[in-house]
């Protein structure tokens, strides 16, 4: 038996309505407690569903990033191989490495600019 089943079986039924204020208050408290327990159970279920979705998203995003990096590495290697007959292996490697570093610096500066704008509240 799960914890939630045990919680549901432990709920105490409110006393019968005999018309007194005490009985009405006790029924109100019992109803409020039951509602709070149901709300807590719903929040736990919702958090579990969100966590499951995030776990799946993280796995898929990680795989996508791995394949993206593999693709970029293959593209760089292919470009070096294609350029080598014209300028030699060393110069082809240096040219492609330089272009890659310049692209990385350009993207880093653009990311920095965007981050600073976000901190200043100007939007992206």
HELIX and SHEET records of a PDB file:
HELIX    1   1 UNK A    3  UNK A    9  1                                   7    
HELIX    2   2 UNK A   21  UNK A   87  1                                  67    
HELIX    3   3 UNK A   89  UNK A  120  1                                  32    
END                                                                             
